[in-house]
Amino acid sequence: MQIPRLHPDTIEEVKLRADIVDVVSEHVVLRKRGKDFVGLCPFHDEKSPSFTVSQTKQMYYCFGCQAGGNAIKFVMELGKRSFADVVLDLARRYQVPVQTLEPEQRQELQRQLSLREQLYEVLATSAQFYQHALRQSQGQKALQYLQSNRQFKEESIQQFGLGYAPAGWETLYRYLVEDKHYPVQILEKAGLIKPRREGGGYYDAFRDRLMIPIRDVQGRVIAFGGRTLTDVDAQRAASPEGVQPKYLNSPETELFSKGKTLFALDRAKDGISQLDQAVVVEGYFDAIALHAAGINNAVASLGTALSLEQVRLILRYTESKQLILNFDADKAGTNAAERAIGEIAELAYKGEVQLKILNLPDGKDADEYLHSHTPEDYGELLKNAPLWLDWQIQKIIQDRDLKQATDFQQVTQQIVKLLKNIANSDTRNYYVSYCAEILSLGDTRLIPLRVENLLTQIAPAAAIYSKPVSAKKAWGGGKVSPLRTDAINRVSPHFPLPTERSFLEHAEALLLRIYLHCPEQRQGIIDELEERDLQFSLSHHRFLWQQILEISSDDGETKNFASLPNLISRLQDRFLEFDSESGLISHLFHVDEKNQKEILRTPQVVQAAIACMDLVMLEKRYRHFLELWQQTDPEAEPERYQYYYQAFYAEKIKLQQIDRQRLFSITELS
């Protein structure tokens, strides 16, 4: 359901009515300590309570992991749920009327909420019906299949709510409509029945199938997967729809979107968080078998390519963003892995996800593998699963003879194509060296040559920039240019170009923390940034700064930034709607002992932070002019050549001056 933007009055009313102690107490044992309450933090493992809840401020904060916020934020973080979803749930719980920003959307929202509640109810009832049918005589074939073929114990069958859809055309339809009196329209919207093509009426969507409930993150049934129990010939003779697929999923509904759902995530989310790793398998039974074996961080992809929505759903629960795809080791399994990767390849190339591939031996899937191996064996395979990039390289060189010129050339071309996709420079440099070793065939003397060859093919300009430039080549042939030779010598590789992200991260964070907690410094920071025409370089800091500017604009475009009321509280409310950004900047809203010491020396720290940001901008201009100068022919364009030289050299002088200030300030003051 697309939830329209909620009216601020609704959000405020929810915040007023949802008592923080009441909400947190459902998940944390709280003890009164002075005015506040304390308990063990639910967001990280600890033995001594560092998690505090203030009823007066209606806020929580953990001094161990720095998690903090209000009641809405607590429920969002604990369940990894969206802002609007949590507000609607709390509104229902505390009987707050829901309003949207557009009054005309209000009635439609209420209609959608009512429809969703009915769908949840009818799907839960259907799941119970299927579970009951599994224990009846007609369900014995399905039960036997689970116990014998799949070797599932009773505990797993019950935990996952497995059931059986009877073979009759209208068995579920009659039960739900005639016995339970559910409207036919609700059954159709839930994907449980289909209209007949001729003669009117409806028939059951799932018949004579082993039924697997598909649940959302909160454990509510939203759809079903059904495995056929009849052979192809029987289907062809009995079904007017022709041969049915082995596995059949519910259609897309108000509750269920195949590309946004992962089977067993409701059971795996805690395991993923604890192990900081998610395992993705292809089938329902693979996921169930892994959970039955105690490997409780496994989910199934419902047989589709992994979408960005599915991946982001998983990555909410793992800090290291580690994702292992487990498919068969045969050709079909390799193709399945490639298909499953789908849209997440770009994330892997950027280094935003640690993607690994696990191909089980003998072409087995996880369920089959566990029939003849222990969970420990499987765990060992998980531990040794190669990164996706390594897996691709092994595929490229597989069955190739690199001593043969044709194979060597084809392998090199494929490797270059792969390396070009890697956006992260550190990762790319590592794999350039790794591939150079492979292409050297054990002759270490050839490694530098192979590295240079790969770099030249990946990014010719970058390779030229990184190589020493001879005086003759610098002049473009002919006479030697003393000016260019001297300049190249002075711009040596030892010059400390300020590319250290840690300095910039620290500097920008300091500046933002001072802005948030020292209102008297706000105008000065604004003036410095405007005067030097500086912007925040890191995306999460830039996003926070944009929210600050928007709040000031909402207050009448005031220039009196120091007077912005409740800035931190208003920012926290805004960031409830932005999960990924809020995790990166929430620590700035709180001040501990170390932060307090930094802020005490505010003028110096502000100066140092501004200097560091200035340094980054200067570096970008320096590199830009240097590259243009190197690419200019001094004979063909002498004026342009001289201009670029003066420009990059001027930036170099500024860099040296400001770098001294930055190095002293950041390292000595903070």
BELWO-V757838 format. One record per residue. N is the residue number from 0. RES is the residue in one small letter. D_FIRST is the distance of its C-alpha to the first C-alpha in Angstrom with 2 decimals. Layout:
n=N res=RES d_first=D_FIRST
n=N res=RES d_first=D_FIRST
//
This chain:
n=0 res=m d_first=0.00
n=1 res=q d_first=3.78
n=2 res=i d_first=5.93
n=3 res=p d_first=9.25
n=4 res=r d_first=12.35
n=5 res=l d_first=13.76
n=6 res=h d_first=17.32
n=7 res=p d_first=20.01
n=8 res=d d_first=21.54
n=9 res=t d_first=18.63
n=10 res=i d_first=18.80
n=11 res=e d_first=22.58
n=12 res=e d_first=22.65
n=13 res=v d_first=20.60
n=14 res=k d_first=23.05
n=15 res=l d_first=25.94
n=16 res=r d_first=25.08
n=17 res=a d_first=23.83
n=18 res=d d_first=27.25
n=19 res=i d_first=27.40
n=20 res=v d_first=30.06
n=21 res=d d_first=28.17
n=22 res=v d_first=25.01
n=23 res=v d_first=27.08
n=24 res=s d_first=29.49
n=25 res=e d_first=27.00
n=26 res=h d_first=27.26
n=27 res=v d_first=30.58
n=28 res=v d_first=34.01
n=29 res=l d_first=35.14
n=30 res=r d_first=38.76
n=31 res=k d_first=40.13
n=32 res=r d_first=42.16
n=33 res=g d_first=43.58
n=34 res=k d_first=40.94
n=35 res=d d_first=38.16
n=36 res=f d_first=36.76
n=37 res=v d_first=37.00
n=38 res=g d_first=35.69
n=39 res=l d_first=35.01
n=40 res=c d_first=32.22
n=41 res=p d_first=29.17
n=42 res=f d_first=28.44
n=43 res=h d_first=31.78
n=44 res=d d_first=34.73
n=45 res=e d_first=37.52
n=46 res=k d_first=40.43
n=47 res=s d_first=41.25
n=48 res=p d_first=38.68
n=49 res=s d_first=37.69
n=50 res=f d_first=34.40
n=51 res=t d_first=34.91
n=52 res=v d_first=32.90
n=53 res=s d_first=34.14
n=54 res=q d_first=33.44
n=55 res=t d_first=35.13
n=56 res=k d_first=33.09
n=57 res=q d_first=29.88
n=58 res=m d_first=29.66
n=59 res=y d_first=30.12
n=60 res=y d_first=31.97
n=61 res=c d_first=33.42
n=62 res=f d_first=36.78
n=63 res=g d_first=36.54
n=64 res=c d_first=33.37
n=65 res=q d_first=32.63
n=66 res=a d_first=29.14
n=67 res=g d_first=28.55
n=68 res=g d_first=26.31
n=69 res=n d_first=25.12
n=70 res=a d_first=23.26
n=71 res=i d_first=19.78
n=72 res=k d_first=21.03
n=73 res=f d_first=22.63
n=74 res=v d_first=19.56
n=75 res=m d_first=17.68
n=76 res=e d_first=20.73
n=77 res=l d_first=21.52
n=78 res=g d_first=18.22
n=79 res=k d_first=17.23
n=80 res=r d_first=13.89
n=81 res=s d_first=12.20
n=82 res=f d_first=13.68
n=83 res=a d_first=10.90
n=84 res=d d_first=9.91
n=85 res=v d_first=13.69
n=86 res=v d_first=14.41
n=87 res=l d_first=12.17
n=88 res=d d_first=13.91
n=89 res=l d_first=17.24
n=90 res=a d_first=16.82
n=91 res=r d_first=16.52
n=92 res=r d_first=19.40
n=93 res=y d_first=21.61
n=94 res=q d_first=20.77
n=95 res=v d_first=19.83
n=96 res=p d_first=18.62
n=97 res=v d_first=15.38
n=98 res=q d_first=16.07
n=99 res=t d_first=14.51
n=100 res=l d_first=16.87
n=101 res=e d_first=16.75
n=102 res=p d_first=17.93
n=103 res=e d_first=16.86
n=104 res=q d_first=13.14
n=105 res=r d_first=13.93
n=106 res=q d_first=14.33
n=107 res=e d_first=11.16
n=108 res=l d_first=9.23
n=109 res=q d_first=11.65
n=110 res=r d_first=11.21
n=111 res=q d_first=7.51
n=112 res=l d_first=8.69
n=113 res=s d_first=11.69
n=114 res=l d_first=10.31
n=115 res=r d_first=8.54
n=116 res=e d_first=11.96
n=117 res=q d_first=13.85
n=118 res=l d_first=12.31
n=119 res=y d_first=13.14
n=120 res=e d_first=16.51
n=121 res=v d_first=17.48
n=122 res=l d_first=16.72
n=123 res=a d_first=18.77
n=124 res=t d_first=21.47
n=125 res=s d_first=21.59
n=126 res=a d_first=22.05
n=127 res=q d_first=24.93
n=128 res=f d_first=26.37
n=129 res=y d_first=26.51
n=130 res=q d_first=28.08
n=131 res=h d_first=30.64
n=132 res=a d_first=31.47
n=133 res=l d_first=32.27
n=134 res=r d_first=35.11
n=135 res=q d_first=36.59
n=136 res=s d_first=39.32
n=137 res=q d_first=37.02
n=138 res=g d_first=34.95
n=139 res=q d_first=38.01
n=140 res=k d_first=37.72
n=141 res=a d_first=34.23
n=142 res=l d_first=35.44
n=143 res=q d_first=38.56
n=144 res=y d_first=36.59
n=145 res=l d_first=34.60
n=146 res=q d_first=37.79
n=147 res=s d_first=40.23
n=148 res=n d_first=38.55
n=149 res=r d_first=35.88
n=150 res=q d_first=38.05
n=151 res=f d_first=35.23
n=152 res=k d_first=36.49
n=153 res=e d_first=35.37
n=154 res=e d_first=33.65
n=155 res=s d_first=31.27
n=156 res=i d_first=30.62
n=157 res=q d_first=29.65
n=158 res=q d_first=27.69
n=159 res=f d_first=25.33
n=160 res=g d_first=25.35
n=161 res=l d_first=26.85
n=162 res=g d_first=27.71
n=163 res=y d_first=29.03
n=164 res=a d_first=27.89
n=165 res=p d_first=31.09
n=166 res=a d_first=32.64
n=167 res=g d_first=32.63
n=168 res=w d_first=30.66
n=169 res=e d_first=29.29
n=170 res=t d_first=29.72
n=171 res=l d_first=26.15
n=172 res=y d_first=25.55
n=173 res=r d_first=28.62
n=174 res=y d_first=27.85
n=175 res=l d_first=24.38
n=176 res=v d_first=25.34
n=177 res=e d_first=29.02
n=178 res=d d_first=29.30
n=179 res=k d_first=26.01
n=180 res=h d_first=25.31
n=181 res=y d_first=21.61
n=182 res=p d_first=20.65
n=183 res=v d_first=20.95
n=184 res=q d_first=17.82
n=185 res=i d_first=15.72
n=186 res=l d_first=17.71
n=187 res=e d_first=17.14
n=188 res=k d_first=13.33
n=189 res=a d_first=13.69
n=190 res=g d_first=15.97
n=191 res=l d_first=19.01
n=192 res=i d_first=21.18
n=193 res=k d_first=22.08
n=194 res=p d_first=24.06
n=195 res=r d_first=27.70
n=196 res=r d_first=28.99
n=197 res=e d_first=32.08
n=198 res=g d_first=33.17
n=199 res=g d_first=29.86
n=200 res=g d_first=28.20
n=201 res=y d_first=25.94
n=202 res=y d_first=26.61
n=203 res=d d_first=25.06
n=204 res=a d_first=23.02
n=205 res=f d_first=24.69
n=206 res=r d_first=28.44
n=207 res=d d_first=31.12
n=208 res=r d_first=28.89
n=209 res=l d_first=28.69
n=210 res=m d_first=25.15
n=211 res=i d_first=23.26
n=212 res=p d_first=20.14
n=213 res=i d_first=17.39
n=214 res=r d_first=15.86
n=215 res=d d_first=13.32
n=216 res=v d_first=15.10
n=217 res=q d_first=15.63
n=218 res=g d_first=17.32
n=219 res=r d_first=15.17
n=220 res=v d_first=15.60
n=221 res=i d_first=12.61
n=222 res=a d_first=14.96
n=223 res=f d_first=18.68
n=224 res=g d_first=21.22
n=225 res=g d_first=24.50
n=226 res=r d_first=27.93
n=227 res=t d_first=30.50
n=228 res=l d_first=33.73
n=229 res=t d_first=35.77
n=230 res=d d_first=37.77
n=231 res=v d_first=37.35
n=232 res=d d_first=40.31
n=233 res=a d_first=39.11
n=234 res=q d_first=35.70
n=235 res=r d_first=37.47
n=236 res=a d_first=39.66
n=237 res=a d_first=37.16
n=238 res=s d_first=33.90
n=239 res=p d_first=33.62
n=240 res=e d_first=30.80
n=241 res=g d_first=33.27
n=242 res=v d_first=33.14
n=243 res=q d_first=29.87
n=244 res=p d_first=28.66
n=245 res=k d_first=29.67
n=246 res=y d_first=26.08
n=247 res=l d_first=23.22
n=248 res=n d_first=19.52
n=249 res=s d_first=16.90
n=250 res=p d_first=15.30
n=251 res=e d_first=11.81
n=252 res=t d_first=9.48
n=253 res=e d_first=6.12
n=254 res=l d_first=7.15
n=255 res=f d_first=9.53
n=256 res=s d_first=10.16
n=257 res=k d_first=13.90
n=258 res=g d_first=14.26
n=259 res=k d_first=12.08
n=260 res=t d_first=13.64
n=261 res=l d_first=17.24
n=262 res=f d_first=19.27
n=263 res=a d_first=21.05
n=264 res=l d_first=19.48
n=265 res=d d_first=19.20
n=266 res=r d_first=22.99
n=267 res=a d_first=23.86
n=268 res=k d_first=22.36
n=269 res=d d_first=25.43
n=270 res=g d_first=27.81
n=271 res=i d_first=26.37
n=272 res=s d_first=26.84
n=273 res=q d_first=30.34
n=274 res=l d_first=31.54
n=275 res=d d_first=29.79
n=276 res=q d_first=29.08
n=277 res=a d_first=26.54
n=278 res=v d_first=27.75
n=279 res=v d_first=25.72
n=280 res=v d_first=27.15
n=281 res=e d_first=26.44
n=282 res=g d_first=26.38
n=283 res=y d_first=25.17
n=284 res=f d_first=28.79
n=285 res=d d_first=29.67
n=286 res=a d_first=27.13
n=287 res=i d_first=28.31
n=288 res=a d_first=31.93
n=289 res=l d_first=31.53
n=290 res=h d_first=30.07
n=291 res=a d_first=32.89
n=292 res=a d_first=35.33
n=293 res=g d_first=34.11
n=294 res=i d_first=32.29
n=295 res=n d_first=29.11
n=296 res=n d_first=27.39
n=297 res=a d_first=26.45
n=298 res=v d_first=23.17
n=299 res=a d_first=22.81
n=300 res=s d_first=21.11
n=301 res=l d_first=20.44
n=302 res=g d_first=23.09
n=303 res=t d_first=21.40
n=304 res=a d_first=22.37
n=305 res=l d_first=20.82
n=306 res=s d_first=18.19
n=307 res=l d_first=18.12
n=308 res=e d_first=14.71
n=309 res=q d_first=16.41
n=310 res=v d_first=19.52
n=311 res=r d_first=18.11
n=312 res=l d_first=16.42
n=313 res=i d_first=19.96
n=314 res=l d_first=21.84
n=315 res=r d_first=20.37
n=316 res=y d_first=22.81
n=317 res=t d_first=25.92
n=318 res=e d_first=27.97
n=319 res=s d_first=30.16
n=320 res=k d_first=27.22
n=321 res=q d_first=29.13
n=322 res=l d_first=27.58
n=323 res=i d_first=29.78
n=324 res=l d_first=29.09
n=325 res=n d_first=31.18
n=326 res=f d_first=32.09
n=327 res=d d_first=35.35
n=328 res=a d_first=38.40
n=329 res=d d_first=39.36
n=330 res=k d_first=38.54
n=331 res=a d_first=35.47
n=332 res=g d_first=34.21
n=333 res=t d_first=35.00
n=334 res=n d_first=33.10
n=335 res=a d_first=30.12
n=336 res=a d_first=30.25
n=337 res=e d_first=30.48
n=338 res=r d_first=27.56
n=339 res=a d_first=25.44
n=340 res=i d_first=26.31
n=341 res=g d_first=24.68
n=342 res=e d_first=23.04
n=343 res=i d_first=24.26
n=344 res=a d_first=27.87
n=345 res=e d_first=27.69
n=346 res=l d_first=26.57
n=347 res=a d_first=29.51
n=348 res=y d_first=31.94
n=349 res=k d_first=31.02
n=350 res=g d_first=31.57
n=351 res=e d_first=28.08
n=352 res=v d_first=27.79
n=353 res=q d_first=30.73
n=354 res=l d_first=30.16
n=355 res=k d_first=32.66
n=356 res=i d_first=33.46
n=357 res=l d_first=34.96
n=358 res=n d_first=36.69
n=359 res=l d_first=38.23
n=360 res=p d_first=41.84
n=361 res=d d_first=43.04
n=362 res=g d_first=39.81
n=363 res=k d_first=38.24
n=364 res=d d_first=34.64
n=365 res=a d_first=33.93
n=366 res=d d_first=34.31
n=367 res=e d_first=37.68
n=368 res=y d_first=38.89
n=369 res=l d_first=38.53
n=370 res=h d_first=40.67
n=371 res=s d_first=43.65
n=372 res=h d_first=42.89
n=373 res=t d_first=42.15
n=374 res=p d_first=39.04
n=375 res=e d_first=41.41
n=376 res=d d_first=42.13
n=377 res=y d_first=38.47
n=378 res=g d_first=38.12
n=379 res=e d_first=41.06
n=380 res=l d_first=39.47
n=381 res=l d_first=36.32
n=382 res=k d_first=38.64
n=383 res=n d_first=40.41
n=384 res=a d_first=37.48
n=385 res=p d_first=38.14
n=386 res=l d_first=35.95
n=387 res=w d_first=34.27
n=388 res=l d_first=36.75
n=389 res=d d_first=39.69
n=390 res=w d_first=38.35
n=391 res=q d_first=38.23
n=392 res=i d_first=41.75
n=393 res=q d_first=43.08
n=394 res=k d_first=41.66
n=395 res=i d_first=43.39
n=396 res=i d_first=46.77
n=397 res=q d_first=46.58
n=398 res=d d_first=49.53
n=399 res=r d_first=50.85
n=400 res=d d_first=54.42
n=401 res=l d_first=54.39
n=402 res=k d_first=58.16
n=403 res=q d_first=57.77
n=404 res=a d_first=57.34
n=405 res=t d_first=54.78
n=406 res=d d_first=52.51
n=407 res=f d_first=52.94
n=408 res=q d_first=51.96
n=409 res=q d_first=48.88
n=410 res=v d_first=47.69
n=411 res=t d_first=48.31
n=412 res=q d_first=46.33
n=413 res=q d_first=43.30
n=414 res=i d_first=43.58
n=415 res=v d_first=43.83
n=416 res=k d_first=40.70
n=417 res=l d_first=38.86
n=418 res=l d_first=40.32
n=419 res=k d_first=39.37
n=420 res=n d_first=35.67
n=421 res=i d_first=36.03
n=422 res=a d_first=34.99
n=423 res=n d_first=36.17
n=424 res=s d_first=39.93
n=425 res=d d_first=40.99
n=426 res=t d_first=39.27
n=427 res=r d_first=40.74
n=428 res=n d_first=44.20
n=429 res=y d_first=44.06
n=430 res=y d_first=43.23
n=431 res=v d_first=45.87
n=432 res=s d_first=48.45
n=433 res=y d_first=47.14
n=434 res=c d_first=47.27
n=435 res=a d_first=50.66
n=436 res=e d_first=52.02
n=437 res=i d_first=50.86
n=438 res=l d_first=52.45
n=439 res=s d_first=55.64
n=440 res=l d_first=56.38
n=441 res=g d_first=57.84
n=442 res=d d_first=60.08
n=443 res=t d_first=59.10
n=444 res=r d_first=61.27
n=445 res=l d_first=58.88
n=446 res=i d_first=55.73
n=447 res=p d_first=56.23
n=448 res=l d_first=56.90
n=449 res=r d_first=53.76
n=450 res=v d_first=51.68
n=451 res=e d_first=53.16
n=452 res=n d_first=52.60
n=453 res=l d_first=48.89
n=454 res=l d_first=48.37
n=455 res=t d_first=50.16
n=456 res=q d_first=47.94
n=457 res=i d_first=44.67
n=458 res=a d_first=45.37
n=459 res=p d_first=48.90
n=460 res=a d_first=48.78
n=461 res=a d_first=47.72
n=462 res=a d_first=50.50
n=463 res=i d_first=53.09
n=464 res=y d_first=52.04
n=465 res=s d_first=52.38
n=466 res=k d_first=55.77
n=467 res=p d_first=59.12
n=468 res=v d_first=60.36
n=469 res=s d_first=64.06
n=470 res=a d_first=66.17
n=471 res=k d_first=67.04
n=472 res=k d_first=63.45
n=473 res=a d_first=62.42
n=474 res=w d_first=64.95
n=475 res=g d_first=63.79
n=476 res=g d_first=67.17
n=477 res=g d_first=70.63
n=478 res=k d_first=71.65
n=479 res=v d_first=69.94
n=480 res=s d_first=68.11
n=481 res=p d_first=69.20
n=482 res=l d_first=66.50
n=483 res=r d_first=63.66
n=484 res=t d_first=65.25
n=485 res=d d_first=65.64
n=486 res=a d_first=62.11
n=487 res=i d_first=60.65
n=488 res=n d_first=62.81
n=489 res=r d_first=61.71
n=490 res=v d_first=58.00
n=491 res=s d_first=58.36
n=492 res=p d_first=55.66
n=493 res=h d_first=56.67
n=494 res=f d_first=55.37
n=495 res=p d_first=52.63
n=496 res=l d_first=49.72
n=497 res=p d_first=47.12
n=498 res=t d_first=44.17
n=499 res=e d_first=43.54
n=500 res=r d_first=39.86
n=501 res=s d_first=40.77
n=502 res=f d_first=42.97
n=503 res=l d_first=40.38
n=504 res=e d_first=37.60
n=505 res=h d_first=39.99
n=506 res=a d_first=41.27
n=507 res=e d_first=37.97
n=508 res=a d_first=36.68
n=509 res=l d_first=39.95
n=510 res=l d_first=39.74
n=511 res=l d_first=36.21
n=512 res=r d_first=37.19
n=513 res=i d_first=40.28
n=514 res=y d_first=38.34
n=515 res=l d_first=35.97
n=516 res=h d_first=38.73
n=517 res=c d_first=41.75
n=518 res=p d_first=41.10
n=519 res=e d_first=44.72
n=520 res=q d_first=44.14
n=521 res=r d_first=41.12
n=522 res=q d_first=43.15
n=523 res=g d_first=45.41
n=524 res=i d_first=42.56
n=525 res=i d_first=41.11
n=526 res=d d_first=44.62
n=527 res=e d_first=45.25
n=528 res=l d_first=42.04
n=529 res=e d_first=42.73
n=530 res=e d_first=46.42
n=531 res=r d_first=45.86
n=532 res=d d_first=42.80
n=533 res=l d_first=40.83
n=534 res=q d_first=37.17
n=535 res=f d_first=35.40
n=536 res=s d_first=35.36
n=537 res=l d_first=32.80
n=538 res=s d_first=29.19
n=539 res=h d_first=27.98
n=540 res=h d_first=31.00
n=541 res=r d_first=30.46
n=542 res=f d_first=26.87
n=543 res=l d_first=28.20
n=544 res=w d_first=30.97
n=545 res=q d_first=28.65
n=546 res=q d_first=26.78
n=547 res=i d_first=30.27
n=548 res=l d_first=31.35
n=549 res=e d_first=28.30
n=550 res=i d_first=28.99
n=551 res=s d_first=32.62
n=552 res=s d_first=31.69
n=553 res=d d_first=29.56
n=554 res=d d_first=32.75
n=555 res=g d_first=34.70
n=556 res=e d_first=35.48
n=557 res=t d_first=38.09
n=558 res=k d_first=40.45
n=559 res=n d_first=41.27
n=560 res=f d_first=38.86
n=561 res=a d_first=40.70
n=562 res=s d_first=39.69
n=563 res=l d_first=35.89
n=564 res=p d_first=34.98
n=565 res=n d_first=32.91
n=566 res=l d_first=31.95
n=567 res=i d_first=30.97
n=568 res=s d_first=28.87
n=569 res=r d_first=27.00
n=570 res=l d_first=26.46
n=571 res=q d_first=25.15
n=572 res=d d_first=22.55
n=573 res=r d_first=21.48
n=574 res=f d_first=21.44
n=575 res=l d_first=19.03
n=576 res=e d_first=16.30
n=577 res=f d_first=18.18
n=578 res=d d_first=18.73
n=579 res=s d_first=21.01
n=580 res=e d_first=23.17
n=581 res=s d_first=23.56
n=582 res=g d_first=25.10
n=583 res=l d_first=27.77
n=584 res=i d_first=28.85
n=585 res=s d_first=28.36
n=586 res=h d_first=32.01
n=587 res=l d_first=33.25
n=588 res=f d_first=32.28
n=589 res=h d_first=34.89
n=590 res=v d_first=38.63
n=591 res=d d_first=40.73
n=592 res=e d_first=44.50
n=593 res=k d_first=44.52
n=594 res=n d_first=42.27
n=595 res=q d_first=44.51
n=596 res=k d_first=47.56
n=597 res=e d_first=46.03
n=598 res=i d_first=45.11
n=599 res=l d_first=48.65
n=600 res=r d_first=49.95
n=601 res=t d_first=47.46
n=602 res=p d_first=49.62
n=603 res=q d_first=50.63
n=604 res=v d_first=47.16
n=605 res=v d_first=45.66
n=606 res=q d_first=48.44
n=607 res=a d_first=47.88
n=608 res=a d_first=44.12
n=609 res=i d_first=44.62
n=610 res=a d_first=47.35
n=611 res=c d_first=45.15
n=612 res=m d_first=42.45
n=613 res=d d_first=45.27
n=614 res=l d_first=46.61
n=615 res=v d_first=43.48
n=616 res=m d_first=43.54
n=617 res=l d_first=47.28
n=618 res=e d_first=46.81
n=619 res=k d_first=44.39
n=620 res=r d_first=46.94
n=621 res=y d_first=49.77
n=622 res=r d_first=48.25
n=623 res=h d_first=47.40
n=624 res=f d_first=50.98
n=625 res=l d_first=52.57
n=626 res=e d_first=50.80
n=627 res=l d_first=51.76
n=628 res=w d_first=55.34
n=629 res=q d_first=55.61
n=630 res=q d_first=54.48
n=631 res=t d_first=56.94
n=632 res=d d_first=60.35
n=633 res=p d_first=62.97
n=634 res=e d_first=65.44
n=635 res=a d_first=63.12
n=636 res=e d_first=61.27
n=637 res=p d_first=63.45
n=638 res=e d_first=61.99
n=639 res=r d_first=58.37
n=640 res=y d_first=59.51
n=641 res=q d_first=61.27
n=642 res=y d_first=58.34
n=643 res=y d_first=55.84
n=644 res=y d_first=58.38
n=645 res=q d_first=58.93
n=646 res=a d_first=55.18
n=647 res=f d_first=54.24
n=648 res=y d_first=57.39
n=649 res=a d_first=56.64
n=650 res=e d_first=53.16
n=651 res=k d_first=54.84
n=652 res=i d_first=57.21
n=653 res=k d_first=54.39
n=654 res=l d_first=52.55
n=655 res=q d_first=55.65
n=656 res=q d_first=56.16
n=657 res=i d_first=52.66
n=658 res=d d_first=52.21
n=659 res=r d_first=55.14
n=660 res=q d_first=53.54
n=661 res=r d_first=50.18
n=662 res=l d_first=51.74
n=663 res=f d_first=53.80
n=664 res=s d_first=51.13
n=665 res=i d_first=48.19
n=666 res=t d_first=50.26
n=667 res=e d_first=52.79
n=668 res=l d_first=50.83
n=669 res=s d_first=47.61
//
